[in-house]
Each structure stands twice: as C-alpha cells, then as structure tokens.
Amino acid sequence: MTHPSADPDFDPRVIVVAGSIEGLDALARLINQLPSTFPIPVVVHLHGLSGRSIARLAALRWRSPSRLEVVFARDGEILHPGFAYVIPLENPLIFVGADVLGSVARTSRSDVDDLFASAARWYRSGVIGVVLSGLGSDGTQGLRAITRVDGIRVVQSPFEASFPSMPTNALIGDDVQYAVMLDQMGKLLTDLVTDRESLEVAATEVHAEVARQVLVVAASLTGSLDRSIEDILRIVRNDLVMDIAFVTQQAGDDVVVSHSTPGPDGMRLQGMSHPGHQSLCQRVLDGRLPAVMPDVEALRSTHDVPVLPMTIGAYMATPVWLNNGTLYGMLCCLNVAVSRAMDQRHYLRLQMSARQIARLVNETGDE
C-alpha cells in the first residue's frame, strides 16, 4: 500500500484516543461504533495494555464485523483509513510524520501525552483527541497540545465512566469542546470527520453542557480521588485473589483505614483505627515484618496485633510515597486463609498499584 500523502488531495487528519487498561470496555464500545469505511485512521494508546492483553481481549470484545480493523501498531507503521492502530505498552510510539508512527526517546512521564503532542505537531487542526475512561490523568497534557493547534478535544462524560479519573482530569485541565456519553461518541466523531459544519448549529448547547460538567466535576474532585483509590483497591483485590484490599494512613500515634473494599459478608475495615505499634502495616514499614506474609500466624512477631473482626491468614503491604518524599499511607491486602502461593510477583503488582495511588494523589494535590 502506498503512503496516503501520495494522493494530491491528501489532507492529513487523525483521531488519537487515550485510555487505560481499566477502561478497555469503553474502547471496545467506541471501536464497535466506527464502520470499516471510516475515512481517517484511529490511533489508540491505553496505558498498561500490553500486546498480549490486546490479543487476549480483542477477540472477545471487538465483535462487530463491520467495524474498524483493529491491529497492533508497529515501529514505522504507515496509517490508512479503516484501521484502529493500538499501541502496546512494551513498544510506545509517536507520530514521526503525517500518518507515520515511529519509536523515539520519550519526552514526558506519559507515553499517551507524547503521542498526542506528536499528533498535534504533524496534523495541526486536523487532529481529534479523545480521552476515555481510565485511571490517572494521561491525555490531559496531550489535549492541551491539541488545543494550541486548534485541534478538536473530546472526552467521555465522567459521570458514566467506570473509571472517571482520566476524563475528569481532562475536563478540569483543558478547554474540552465535547463531553459526551460513550454511545453518542461514534456518531459525534463521524460528524466531526464528515459533516463538521452541521455541528455548529448546536454549538451553544454543546458548550453549555461542557461548562456544566466542568463545574460539577470541579466540585466533586476530592470525591473522584476517593472513588479512584477504591477502583484501584477493587482491581488489587481481584487480581491478587485476596479477601480485602485497603489503605491505611497515620493519624497521630494511630493507624486508620482510610479506604477499603468490602470484605467477607460485606464487612468493611474503613474507618477502623488502632495504635501504630500494633499495626501489621506499620511493622512492615519499620522493617520489623516482611512485606509478604503468606502465613501470618507462623510469624511470632504478629501474635500481639489487635484483634480484628476476622482471622488474618495472609497479608501483604507496601508504602505509598508521594513525589515530595512524604508517606501518604500503606497499601495493604489480606486473606482470611493462608495463601502459600503469595510471592514476589504478587508484591510487584501491589507496588505498581501503590504507584498508581501516589500518582493520583500527586495530581490532585491532596497531600
């Protein structure tokens, strides 16, 4: 296939989409709305999504036979209409030319933002940036780059997003033009690409709706942080197959459970407190206990911990450090039964989640 720029009428346009692996369902729903005849290429970056994950999930979620063709993006990829190019985690790419993806040294902390900025550089007003459901704030800086070249900025409404952090941060952090429900987004993108003039009729109403969402989101930003931490805890509990995942924070000489998933029979640890010297997570932080405890009862130094409304068979904890070097709290999980399969791999997954929580807290300034 020849490069699209060989066409004398070539007008470079592209859609770039940001999300996270937690928001994969949102991406699947969007892709299934876009027909195979869609006239411009779509490039997608979901942070945390490896090529193996894409392959495993694509067959289950992207089922519409008339939708865009979903393919892995590769270094040197030349883009064509009718395709959605998904960039895997292990091979981050940016635009190195109009309709050409390539690998270069990263220039920011976010591969998504680098992708968006490179699209703005090569496509100018011909780029449409889209931010979907996901954890963190990836895409916000990239949308600002698109704003500076008069490109179009679209976010999924955070009020329907399963993981509202990314669209919430985009609404607060950039001059977004469209904030729509996911099931409306396919038609919106089609209209923006094929009949943009018709959208000007409803411009006043659209801008008013975005302004309303910005005000509501701004008022609930702290609540959004809490929900995002709870989302992470839910993922930790499910991924590590534990009974409860929770965050503890220091309050004077005590340790308080600030966030928690429900435990067996709906029990929650949230709000519970006990002296710091009796806390398992504090002892992990002080180095008196290992971070990974497959059999808590086998450790003699755990025998004087406070009595909880459940037995602790297995336990794991890691600190959540903020950018300024302060300790936000401890991310912990426990199992009622002994879990002898718990090992360093599980701990690395817990540490990754602790970094996600730290990033969210750093971005909201809630330190």
Secondary structure, DSSP 8 states (H G I E B T S, - for coil): ---GGGSTT----EEEEEEEGGGHHHHHHHHTTSBTT-SS-EEEEEET--HHHHHHHHHHH---TTB-EEEE--TT-B--TTEEEEE-TTS--EEEETTEEE-----SS-HHHHHHHHHHHHHGGGEEEEE-S-SS-TTHHHHHHHHHTT-EEEEE-TTT-SSTHHHHHHHHHS--SEEE-HHHHHHHHHHHHH-HHHHGGGHHHHHHHHHHHHHHHHHTHHHHHHHHHHHHHHHHHHHHT-SEEEEEEEETTEEEEEEE---GGG---TT-EEEGGG-HHHHHHHTSS-SEES-GGG-GGGTTS---SS---EEEEEEEE-TTS-EEEEEEEEESS--TT--HHHHHHHHHHHHHHHHHHHHHT--
